[in-house]
Amino acid sequence: MIRQQSIDQNIPLKPTAITRVSFAKILFATDFSETSDRALECALSLARTYGSKIFLTHVIPVNHLMDPEPAAASRAEMHLAARAEMDRIESSGRFFGTTYEGIIVEGTLRPRLEELIRKHGIDLVVVGTHGKSPAARMPFVGSNAEEIFRHVGVPVLTVGPRVEREPLHGVELKNILLATEFGIGAERQAAYAFALAQENRSRITLLHVEERNDDADAIVRQLKGLVPSGVDLHCLPLFA
């Protein structure tokens, strides 16, 4: 069921004020794939738009089932490969107009990212999907990317392999889609989406998908209930 309509001005809005979004510190998680390189362009465009610092991060997976000596040799090889990839990215000239810090750590992906988020006070995580490289041996695809955006405590931007290249000097958000399951955190997610829409004068659409079309009007009412107060007319939402 897909249904769209403009907001009814008589529907009361949630008393959640819109505040400016700040992404002072962006963690970019990379597996050094081509898709990650493309996603880095989005992260850098956001960093230039918001004056952010980029934390260029790679997590080397640890296999605790391997024998100690072969495991140590394998990790040493992965560290060398990761350092070479970091050098490639850092010397590419992409980081003009931004500040950044390169980080290489070992461990399990999500726990290590959560540690870095807390340590550095990260405001946004950016990660590419469907990437894979010999250096990483752990693609950001399927459960790995999903685990990041479902469980970390800050907003996560996932960038797919077919995303067009971003402008070098800044990002422009013309259309924003907020897909929601009405679960825990839905109001906070909506607040971020509408803050971005208001700052960028974007069109925003709220989407909820149900297998059955029993009460479409009730779903639309729930979607309208996520709209914060103080929404200017230039980001008037649609509901689907």
Secondary structure, 3 states (H helix, E strand, C coil): CCCCEECCCCCCCECCCCCCCCCCEEEEECCCCHHHHHHHHHHHHHHHHHCCEEEEEEEECCCCCCCHHHHHHHHHHHHHHHHHHHHHHHCCCCCCCCEEEEEEEECCHHHHHHHHHHHHCCCEEEEECCCCCCCCCCCCCCHHHHHHHHHCCCCEEEECCCCCCCCCCCCCCCEEEEECCCCCCHHHHHHHHHHHHHHHCCEEEEECCCCCCCCHHHHHHHHHCCCECCCCHHHCEEEC
